[in-house]
Amino acid sequence: MEIKRKELLPGVWLSCLQTNKFKSDCLSLSLLTQLERDTVSYNALVPRVLSRGTVFHPDMDSISAACDELYGARIIPVVRKKGEVLALGFFAGFIADRFTPGGEKLLESVSSLLGEMLLSPATRGGLLMKDYVESEKEKLIDDIRARINDKRHYAIYRLLGQMCAYEDYGIDDMGEETDVESINYIDLTKHYRSLLQECPIEIFYCGSSPMRRVEAAVKNALMALPRGDINYEIGTDIRMNAVSETPRYFEDAMDVTQGKLELGFRLGEIMDDPDFAAIRVFNALYGGTATSRLFLNVREKLSLCYYAGSSCDRLKGIMLVSSGIEFDKFEEAKAEILAQLDAIRKGEFTDEELSFAKKAVCSDLIAMTDSPGALEDFYLTQTLTGLDYGPEEFSALCDMVDRRDIIAVAKSIELDSVYFLRGLEEWEKEDADE
């Protein structure tokens, strides 16, 4: 699959992946802006409010009816954190032309509805509808409060918030409850208008239509887009090394039956000229797959964790290790997690382990080509890293990674922070002992 890319309007780029592989097409629109504490909650609200109604489809029922007329097309609001860039907008999925009952062509209608939701929201007196804003604020606050229900992801949220307390990366893409509560519909309207004028916009299409047709449909949908001074100075600040000489330690106590141990690492000097293929394969070998060292040794062989895995954010140069443990296994589990990293630094892994890691990575990348949504997210990340190759090419690069590449990545990595979510009873017992 070959992707074509073109600037349609000032700061508006279309990436088109033409293929007959899928029964449905996808079209996404993402406004790119800097992730900042003062505006993150505004940005989280904007797509939610815009999806509530438009000038011609003033409420969710009428938007739903319009989508039903397009054979069940769906348009959902999306906010994604990509390094220290926030991508907010919409993702649309709809039946490919050759599968519509009457041979109807849906691209133009879906593009028009997408443009309508972005540019012609329901307003009163030129301002976003107050009741829509207040309603979506309540829902967003509910989502923020619900973070704590998933302890595994809550532990990651807490680690990143403290590990990157002085970096925008530590900000959650939903913001915080108090910030959302303070937003009013007038200020949100002003912020929405500034986004339209200042944000670079990435549009992605995957489907059977040729580039020229997609270009015409999108251009027509965005004819009324106001543009001002576009802010191209957005990006991610990469910290190469750990904040302090010794790892920082953070902990919370909650009514939980299983401890959550999170380790945050900086990928280090390799991020000066990153080899993303080597980073991807290293992560698979260390903790990113069911054949990784963390899974087979820390979880299976030593039974120190209920789960143990690693993930890398190549945009920010951060690796996280997540594990669920018994409260009294904290030191032992942490030591073994670090010991597995040291072993890779010393080259103490077999050719078979490396082969399994590469096969897992290549399989995952090729599997992306079976999902329009996965391809959309992949190419958005590629755009933000300045790369233009697809999953197949990335897979080929990963297959070329050798032992020396893996060791180089491992040697560059530094432990920055440790977070432990422990139980209340254990916390109270330690306080009593002291």
C-alpha positions as CSV (number, residue, x, y, z in Angstrom):
1,M,0.0,0.0,0.0
2,E,1.4,3.3,-1.1
3,I,0.6,6.5,0.8
4,K,0.3,9.8,-1.0
5,R,0.6,13.1,0.8
6,K,-0.4,16.7,-0.3
7,E,-1.0,20.1,1.3
8,L,-4.6,21.0,0.4
9,L,-4.8,24.4,2.2
10,P,-2.4,26.4,4.3
11,G,-1.3,24.0,7.1
12,V,-3.8,21.3,6.0
13,W,-2.3,18.1,4.9
14,L,-4.0,15.0,3.4
15,S,-2.4,11.6,3.6
16,C,-4.2,9.1,1.3
17,L,-3.8,5.4,1.4
18,Q,-5.7,3.9,-1.6
19,T,-6.5,0.2,-1.2
20,N,-9.3,-2.2,-2.0
21,K,-8.4,-4.4,0.9
22,F,-11.2,-3.2,3.2
23,K,-15.0,-3.3,3.1
24,S,-15.1,0.1,4.9
25,D,-13.2,3.4,4.4
26,C,-12.0,5.7,7.1
27,L,-11.4,9.4,7.2
28,S,-9.9,11.3,10.1
29,L,-9.3,14.9,10.8
30,S,-6.8,15.9,13.5
31,L,-6.0,19.4,14.7
32,L,-2.4,19.4,16.2
33,T,-1.6,21.7,19.1
34,Q,0.9,21.8,21.9
35,L,0.0,19.8,25.1
36,E,-0.1,22.4,27.8
37,R,-1.6,22.5,31.3
38,D,-3.6,25.7,30.7
39,T,-5.4,24.4,27.6
40,V,-5.5,20.6,27.8
41,S,-9.0,20.6,29.3
42,Y,-10.3,23.0,26.7
43,N,-8.9,20.8,24.0
44,A,-10.4,17.7,25.6
45,L,-13.8,19.4,25.5
46,V,-13.9,20.8,22.0
47,P,-14.5,17.6,20.0
48,R,-17.0,16.4,22.5
49,V,-19.0,19.7,22.2
50,L,-18.7,19.8,18.4
51,S,-20.1,16.3,18.1
52,R,-23.3,17.4,19.9
53,G,-24.9,19.3,17.0
54,T,-24.3,21.5,14.0
55,V,-26.2,24.3,12.3
56,F,-28.0,21.9,10.0
57,H,-28.1,18.9,12.4
58,P,-28.7,20.7,15.7
59,D,-28.6,17.8,18.1
60,M,-27.2,14.3,18.5
61,D,-30.4,12.7,17.2
62,S,-30.3,14.5,13.9
63,I,-26.5,13.7,13.5
64,S,-27.3,10.1,14.3
65,A,-30.1,10.1,11.7
66,A,-27.7,11.6,9.1
67,C,-25.2,8.8,9.8
68,D,-28.0,6.2,9.5
69,E,-28.8,7.6,6.1
70,L,-25.2,7.0,5.2
71,Y,-25.6,3.3,5.9
72,G,-24.5,3.5,9.5
73,A,-21.5,5.7,9.1
74,R,-20.0,6.7,12.4
75,I,-18.1,9.8,13.4
76,I,-16.6,9.9,16.8
77,P,-14.7,12.6,18.6
78,V,-11.0,11.8,19.3
79,V,-8.3,13.3,21.5
80,R,-4.9,11.7,21.5
81,K,-1.6,12.5,23.3
82,K,1.3,12.0,20.9
83,G,4.4,12.9,22.9
84,E,3.8,16.5,23.9
85,V,1.5,17.1,20.9
86,L,-2.2,16.8,21.3
87,A,-4.2,15.6,18.3
88,L,-7.9,16.4,18.6
89,G,-10.7,15.9,16.0
90,F,-12.8,13.2,14.5
91,F,-12.6,9.7,13.1
92,A,-15.1,8.6,10.6
93,G,-15.8,5.1,9.3
94,F,-18.2,4.2,6.5
95,I,-19.0,1.5,3.9
96,A,-16.8,1.4,0.8
97,D,-18.6,2.4,-2.4
98,R,-18.6,-1.1,-3.9
99,F,-20.5,-2.5,-0.9
100,T,-23.4,0.0,-0.7
101,P,-26.7,-1.5,-1.7
102,G,-27.4,0.9,-4.5
103,G,-23.8,1.7,-5.4
104,E,-24.0,5.1,-3.6
105,K,-20.8,7.0,-3.1
106,L,-20.5,8.0,0.5
107,L,-17.1,9.8,0.7
108,E,-18.4,13.2,-0.3
109,S,-21.3,13.1,2.1
110,V,-19.2,11.9,5.0
111,S,-16.6,14.5,4.3
112,S,-19.3,17.2,4.2
113,L,-20.7,16.1,7.5
114,L,-17.2,16.0,9.0
115,G,-16.6,19.5,7.8
116,E,-19.9,20.6,9.1
117,M,-19.2,19.3,12.6
118,L,-15.8,21.0,12.6
119,L,-16.8,24.4,11.1
120,S,-20.5,24.9,11.7
121,P,-21.3,23.8,15.3
122,A,-24.7,24.5,16.9
123,T,-24.4,28.0,18.4
124,R,-26.6,30.7,20.0
125,G,-25.6,34.3,19.6
126,G,-22.3,33.1,17.9
127,L,-21.3,31.1,21.0
128,L,-21.2,27.4,21.5
129,M,-24.4,26.1,23.2
130,K,-24.1,26.6,26.9
131,D,-26.1,23.5,27.8
132,Y,-24.0,21.4,25.4
133,V,-20.8,22.7,27.0
134,E,-22.1,22.1,30.6
135,S,-23.3,18.6,29.7
136,E,-20.0,17.6,28.2
137,K,-18.1,19.1,31.1
138,E,-20.0,16.7,33.4
139,K,-19.2,13.7,31.2
140,L,-15.5,14.7,31.0
141,I,-15.4,15.1,34.8
142,D,-17.0,11.7,35.2
143,D,-14.3,10.2,32.9
144,I,-11.5,11.9,34.9
145,R,-12.9,10.6,38.1
146,A,-13.2,7.1,36.6
147,R,-9.4,6.9,36.0
148,I,-9.0,5.6,39.5
149,N,-11.2,2.6,38.8
150,D,-8.6,1.0,36.5
151,K,-5.7,0.7,39.0
152,R,-3.2,-0.5,36.4
153,H,-3.7,2.6,34.2
154,Y,-4.1,4.8,37.2
155,A,-0.6,3.8,38.4
156,I,0.8,4.8,35.0
157,Y,-1.0,8.1,35.2
158,R,0.4,8.7,38.7
159,L,4.0,7.8,37.6
160,L,4.0,10.0,34.6
161,G,2.4,12.9,36.4
162,Q,5.3,12.8,39.0
163,M,8.2,11.6,36.9
164,C,7.4,14.4,34.3
165,A,6.1,16.9,36.7
166,Y,8.1,19.7,35.0
167,E,7.4,18.5,31.5
168,D,4.2,18.8,29.5
169,Y,4.3,15.0,29.0
170,G,3.2,14.6,32.6
171,I,-0.2,16.1,31.7
172,D,-3.1,13.7,31.1
173,D,-4.9,14.3,27.9
174,M,-8.2,14.8,29.7
175,G,-6.8,17.4,32.1
176,E,-7.9,17.7,35.7
177,E,-11.3,18.0,37.3
178,T,-10.8,21.5,38.8
179,D,-9.7,22.8,35.4
180,V,-12.7,21.4,33.6
181,E,-15.1,22.9,36.2
182,S,-13.7,26.4,35.6
183,I,-14.4,26.4,31.8
184,N,-17.3,28.5,30.6
185,Y,-18.9,28.4,27.1
186,I,-17.7,31.8,26.2
187,D,-14.0,31.0,26.8
188,L,-14.4,27.6,25.1
189,T,-15.8,29.3,22.0
190,K,-12.8,31.6,21.9
191,H,-10.4,28.7,22.3
192,Y,-12.2,26.7,19.6
193,R,-11.9,29.6,17.1
194,S,-8.2,30.0,17.8
195,L,-7.7,26.3,17.1
196,L,-9.2,26.6,13.7
197,Q,-7.0,29.5,12.8
198,E,-3.7,28.3,14.4
199,C,-3.5,24.5,14.3
200,P,-1.8,22.5,11.6
201,I,-4.4,19.9,10.5
202,E,-3.7,16.3,9.5
203,I,-6.3,14.5,7.4
204,F,-6.0,10.7,6.8
205,Y,-8.0,8.6,4.3
206,C,-7.8,4.9,3.9
207,G,-10.0,3.3,1.2
208,S,-10.6,2.6,-2.4
209,S,-11.1,6.2,-3.7
210,P,-8.3,7.8,-5.7
211,M,-6.3,10.7,-4.3
212,R,-7.9,13.3,-6.6
213,R,-11.5,12.4,-5.4
214,V,-10.5,12.5,-1.8
215,E,-8.7,15.8,-2.3
216,A,-11.8,17.3,-3.9
217,A,-14.2,16.0,-1.2
218,V,-12.1,17.3,1.6
219,K,-11.3,20.6,0.0
220,N,-15.0,21.2,-0.6
221,A,-15.8,20.3,3.1
222,L,-13.2,22.7,4.5
223,M,-13.9,25.6,2.1
224,A,-15.0,27.8,5.1
225,L,-12.0,27.0,7.2
226,P,-10.6,30.2,8.7
227,R,-6.8,30.4,8.8
228,G,-4.5,32.8,10.6
229,D,-0.9,32.5,11.7
230,I,-0.4,28.8,11.8
231,N,1.6,27.5,14.8
232,Y,4.2,25.2,13.3
233,E,6.3,25.4,16.5
234,I,4.8,22.4,18.1
235,G,6.7,19.3,19.1
236,T,8.1,17.2,21.9
237,D,10.9,18.1,24.2
238,I,13.0,15.0,24.8
239,R,14.9,14.7,28.0
240,M,17.9,12.4,27.4
241,N,18.8,11.6,30.9
242,A,17.2,10.9,34.3
243,V,16.2,14.0,36.3
244,S,18.4,13.1,39.3
245,E,21.5,10.9,39.9
246,T,19.5,8.4,41.9
247,P,16.0,7.2,40.9
248,R,13.1,9.1,42.5
249,Y,10.5,7.2,44.4
250,F,6.8,7.9,44.7
251,E,4.0,6.0,46.3
252,D,0.3,6.1,47.1
253,A,-1.8,3.9,49.4
254,M,-5.3,2.7,48.5
255,D,-7.8,0.0,49.3
256,V,-6.3,-2.5,46.9
257,T,-5.5,-6.2,47.1
258,Q,-2.6,-6.1,44.6
259,G,0.3,-3.7,44.5
260,K,1.1,-1.8,41.3
261,L,4.8,-1.3,40.6
262,E,5.7,1.1,37.8
263,L,9.2,1.9,36.7
264,G,9.9,4.9,34.4
265,F,13.0,5.0,32.3
266,R,14.6,7.6,29.9
267,L,15.8,6.0,26.7
268,G,18.9,8.3,26.9
269,E,21.4,9.3,24.4
270,I,20.1,7.1,21.6
271,M,17.2,9.6,21.3
272,D,19.8,12.1,19.8
273,D,19.6,10.0,16.6
274,P,17.0,7.3,17.4
275,D,16.9,3.9,15.7
276,F,13.2,3.3,16.1
277,A,13.5,-0.3,14.7
278,A,16.1,-1.2,17.3
279,I,14.0,0.4,20.1
280,R,10.9,-1.5,19.0
281,V,12.8,-4.9,18.9
282,F,14.5,-4.2,22.2
283,N,11.1,-3.5,23.9
284,A,9.8,-6.8,22.5
285,L,12.8,-8.7,23.8
286,Y,12.7,-7.0,27.3
287,G,9.0,-6.8,28.2
288,G,6.8,-6.2,25.2
289,T,5.7,-9.7,24.3
290,A,4.7,-13.1,25.8
291,T,8.2,-14.3,24.9
292,S,10.0,-11.4,26.6
293,R,12.4,-11.7,29.5
294,L,10.1,-9.9,31.9
295,F,7.2,-12.3,31.1
296,L,9.2,-15.5,31.0
297,N,11.5,-14.8,33.9
298,V,10.0,-12.3,36.3
299,R,6.4,-13.5,35.9
300,E,6.6,-17.2,34.9
301,K,9.8,-18.6,36.2
302,L,10.1,-16.6,39.5
303,S,6.4,-15.8,40.0
304,L,7.2,-12.3,41.3
305,C,4.5,-10.6,39.4
306,Y,0.9,-11.2,38.3
307,Y,1.8,-9.4,35.1
308,A,5.0,-7.6,33.9
309,G,5.5,-5.8,30.7
310,S,7.2,-2.8,29.1
311,S,6.2,-0.2,26.6
312,C,8.1,2.6,24.8
313,D,7.0,6.0,23.7
314,R,9.3,6.7,20.8
315,L,8.0,10.3,20.5
316,K,9.1,11.2,24.0
317,G,12.0,8.7,24.6
318,I,10.4,7.1,27.7
319,M,10.0,3.4,28.6
320,L,7.6,2.2,31.2
321,V,7.6,-1.2,33.0
322,S,4.3,-2.1,34.6
323,S,3.7,-4.9,37.0
324,G,1.2,-6.2,39.5
325,I,2.8,-7.7,42.7
326,E,2.2,-8.8,46.2
327,F,2.9,-5.9,48.6
328,D,5.9,-7.7,50.2
329,K,7.5,-8.5,46.8
330,F,8.3,-4.8,46.0
331,E,12.1,-5.0,46.5
332,E,12.5,-8.4,45.0
333,A,10.4,-7.7,41.9
334,K,12.1,-4.3,41.3
335,A,15.5,-5.9,41.6
336,E,14.7,-8.6,39.1
337,I,13.1,-6.2,36.6
338,L,16.4,-4.2,36.7
339,A,18.5,-7.4,36.6
340,Q,16.8,-8.4,33.3
341,L,17.7,-5.1,31.8
342,D,21.3,-5.5,33.0
343,A,21.5,-8.9,31.4
344,I,20.5,-7.4,28.0
345,R,23.1,-4.7,28.5
346,K,25.7,-7.5,28.9
347,G,24.5,-9.3,25.8
348,E,23.1,-12.2,28.0
349,F,20.3,-13.2,25.7
350,T,20.1,-15.9,23.1
351,D,19.8,-15.6,19.3
352,E,16.5,-17.5,19.7
353,E,15.2,-14.8,22.0
354,L,16.2,-12.1,19.6
355,S,14.6,-14.1,16.7
356,F,11.3,-14.4,18.7
357,A,11.3,-10.7,19.5
358,K,11.8,-9.7,15.8
359,K,9.1,-12.1,14.7
360,A,6.7,-10.7,17.2
361,V,7.4,-7.1,16.1
362,C,7.2,-7.9,12.4
363,S,3.9,-9.8,13.0
364,D,2.4,-6.8,14.9
365,L,3.4,-4.4,12.2
366,I,2.1,-6.5,9.3
367,A,-1.2,-7.0,11.3
368,M,-1.6,-3.2,11.2
369,T,-2.2,-3.4,7.5
370,D,-5.5,-5.3,8.3
371,S,-7.0,-2.4,10.3
372,P,-7.8,1.1,8.8
373,G,-7.8,2.5,12.4
374,A,-4.4,1.1,13.2
375,L,-3.0,2.5,10.0
376,E,-4.4,5.9,10.7
377,D,-2.8,6.0,14.1
378,F,0.5,4.6,12.7
379,Y,0.8,7.3,10.0
380,L,-0.1,10.1,12.4
381,T,2.8,9.1,14.6
382,Q,5.0,8.8,11.5
383,T,4.1,12.3,10.5
384,L,5.0,13.7,14.0
385,T,8.4,11.9,13.9
386,G,9.1,13.1,10.3
387,L,9.1,9.6,8.8
388,D,7.3,8.5,5.7
389,Y,7.7,4.7,5.6
390,G,4.8,2.3,6.2
391,P,4.4,-0.7,8.4
392,E,5.9,-3.1,5.8
393,E,9.0,-1.0,5.5
394,F,9.3,-0.6,9.3
395,S,8.9,-4.4,9.6
396,A,11.8,-4.9,7.2
397,L,14.0,-2.5,9.3
398,C,13.1,-4.4,12.5
399,D,14.1,-7.7,10.9
400,M,17.5,-6.2,10.2
401,V,18.2,-5.3,13.9
402,D,21.1,-7.3,15.3
403,R,22.5,-8.0,18.8
404,R,24.7,-4.9,18.8
405,D,21.7,-2.7,18.2
406,I,19.8,-4.2,21.1
407,I,22.8,-3.8,23.5
408,A,23.3,-0.2,22.4
409,V,19.6,0.6,23.3
410,A,19.9,-1.2,26.6
411,K,23.1,0.6,27.6
412,S,21.5,4.0,26.9
413,I,18.5,3.5,29.1
414,E,18.4,5.1,32.6
415,L,16.0,4.5,35.4
416,D,14.4,7.8,36.3
417,S,11.5,7.1,38.7
418,V,9.7,4.3,40.6
419,Y,6.1,4.4,41.7
420,F,4.4,2.0,44.0
421,L,0.6,1.7,44.7
422,R,0.4,-0.2,47.9
423,G,-2.5,-1.2,50.2
424,L,-3.9,0.9,53.0
425,E,-3.4,-1.8,55.6
426,E,0.2,-2.2,54.8
427,W,0.6,1.6,54.9
428,E,-1.0,1.9,58.3
429,K,1.1,-1.0,59.7
430,E,4.3,0.7,58.7
431,D,3.2,3.9,60.2
432,A,2.4,2.1,63.5
433,D,5.8,0.4,63.5
434,E,7.5,3.8,63.1
